[in-house]
Amino acid sequence: MNEIILYSTDCPNCKMLKLLLEKHGVAFVENKSVDEMIALGFDKVPVLKVDNKYMNYNEAKKWIENIGR
């Protein structure tokens, strides 16, 4: 089973990825810790972590949309 974490600050793109994950029935944990995001070196959110891969908004959106295929 994949470990999926959505790093989010509730920005519009964060909300869009959250809705897409929910629409596709993907189980995920939402992490809103800005301190943790800074420690990980993120300069933009949302970031989606699947197992050990970190994806920016566009990469994550494509990944989610391809789940059902």
One Martini backbone bead per residue (centre of mass of N, CA, C, O) as a GRO file, in nm:
protein
   69
    1MET     BB    1   0.097   0.036   0.022
    2ASN     BB    2   0.063   0.360  -0.012
    3GLU     BB    3   0.217   0.656   0.087
    4ILE     BB    4   0.004   0.947   0.131
    5ILE     BB    5   0.096   1.298   0.108
    6LEU     BB    6  -0.049   1.620   0.174
    7TYR     BB    7   0.091   1.925   0.124
    8SER     BB    8  -0.077   2.199   0.299
    9THR     BB    9  -0.247   2.550   0.300
   10ASP     BB   10  -0.528   2.592   0.146
   11CYS     BB   11  -0.492   2.648  -0.128
   12PRO     BB   12  -0.627   2.621  -0.429
   13ASN     BB   13  -0.442   2.381  -0.520
   14CYS     BB   14  -0.479   2.215  -0.268
   15LYS     BB   15  -0.786   2.179  -0.294
   16MET     BB   16  -0.779   2.039  -0.570
   17LEU     BB   17  -0.616   1.788  -0.489
   18LYS     BB   18  -0.805   1.694  -0.269
   19LEU     BB   19  -1.051   1.651  -0.452
   20LEU     BB   20  -0.918   1.447  -0.644
   21LEU     BB   21  -0.853   1.232  -0.436
   22GLU     BB   22  -1.145   1.190  -0.341
   23LYS     BB   23  -1.274   1.124  -0.621
   24HIS     BB   24  -1.057   0.866  -0.652
   25GLY     BB   25  -1.022   0.722  -0.365
   26VAL     BB   26  -0.772   0.839  -0.210
   27ALA     BB   27  -0.566   0.765   0.038
   28PHE     BB   28  -0.484   1.027   0.280
   29VAL     BB   29  -0.260   1.266   0.420
   30GLU     BB   30  -0.272   1.575   0.587
   31ASN     BB   31  -0.018   1.834   0.579
   32LYS     BB   32   0.016   2.164   0.768
   33SER     BB   33   0.327   2.187   0.829
   34VAL     BB   34   0.538   2.440   0.778
   35ASP     BB   35   0.792   2.347   0.922
   36GLU     BB   36   0.818   2.080   0.763
   37MET     BB   37   0.830   2.203   0.478
   38ILE     BB   38   1.087   2.366   0.528
   39ALA     BB   39   1.267   2.122   0.614
   40LEU     BB   40   1.217   1.986   0.316
   41GLY     BB   41   1.236   2.245   0.100
   42PHE     BB   42   0.983   2.386   0.040
   43ASP     BB   43   0.851   2.657  -0.192
   44LYS     BB   44   0.587   2.489  -0.263
   45VAL     BB   45   0.236   2.451  -0.292
   46PRO     BB   46   0.167   2.157  -0.349
   47VAL     BB   47   0.263   1.834  -0.208
   48LEU     BB   48   0.313   1.499  -0.323
   49LYS     BB   49   0.345   1.193  -0.145
   50VAL     BB   50   0.473   0.886  -0.288
   51ASP     BB   51   0.625   0.742  -0.080
   52ASN     BB   52   0.945   0.874  -0.207
   53LYS     BB   53   0.775   1.077  -0.386
   54TYR     BB   54   0.784   1.407  -0.511
   55MET     BB   55   0.511   1.632  -0.606
   56ASN     BB   56   0.388   1.858  -0.783
   57TYR     BB   57   0.105   1.973  -0.900
   58ASN     BB   58   0.123   1.862  -1.196
   59GLU     BB   59   0.221   1.577  -1.126
   60ALA     BB   60  -0.012   1.504  -0.933
   61LYS     BB   61  -0.246   1.540  -1.126
   62LYS     BB   62  -0.157   1.322  -1.327
   63TRP     BB   63  -0.147   1.087  -1.129
   64ILE     BB   64  -0.444   1.094  -1.044
   65GLU     BB   65  -0.572   1.075  -1.336
   66ASN     BB   66  -0.415   0.775  -1.381
   67ILE     BB   67  -0.535   0.570  -1.176
   68GLY     BB   68  -0.796   0.464  -1.355
   69ARG     BB   69  -0.601   0.326  -1.602
   0.00000   0.00000   0.00000
